[in-house]
């Protein structure tokens, strides 16, 4: 199965952000054990730095199942440290770091002049933060995933530059989220195809997709991405 499609289940992290979907630690562990029985490839167990409860849930899940366990971190050192401390009990674990990549995210989240005086300078800062975070995460594990948040609305030239640099920095999986559920299947599939054509080192990383269902197109977009070369699907039950 050299061309395997990996299933990355994020029910316990992104799925829990759905209205009314808050879970207790015991419920999370029970779900993780069921996902383990289903043989999913990776379970994203939470966002450890966000709360003591999230940290504890990731830690307990790491100790409870033998599936690869992932946890989420912004592209900052403290988040990555929290990921490692909660994941280090796992048989296998992945650190998943992300940063906003669309212009609207960059100008909103990095509006301060400390990040650059204009969009071009802010984009350069985003690339540096992303690469630094991947390199730091690699000091804890070889399994590092990078997500370009809001990739569905990110300028294609900048997205290619960002992803090429993070692959060079050691990211073994690169994720292309449709964060707002904004794209259509044809558009999303074309974007994945274009990445394969324009990023020279893309063969050194698994291309992952993370599709939101705001317009009811998450499954269609994921299938379109697979038909254009993606080999990991981030999904929930």
Buried (B, 14 or more C-beta within 10 A) or exposed (E): EEEEEBBBBBBBBBBBEEEEEEBEBEEBBEBBBEBBEEEBBBBBBBBBBBEEBBBBBBBBBBEBBEBBBBBBBBBBEEBBBBBBBBBEBBEBBBBBBBBBBBBEBBBEBBEEEEBBEEBEEBBEBBBEBBBBBBBBBBEBBEBBBBBBBBBBBBBEEBBBBBBBBBBBBBBBBBBBBBBBBBBBBEBBBBBBBBBEEBBEEBEEBBBBBBBBBEBEBBEBBBBBBBEBBBBBBBBBE
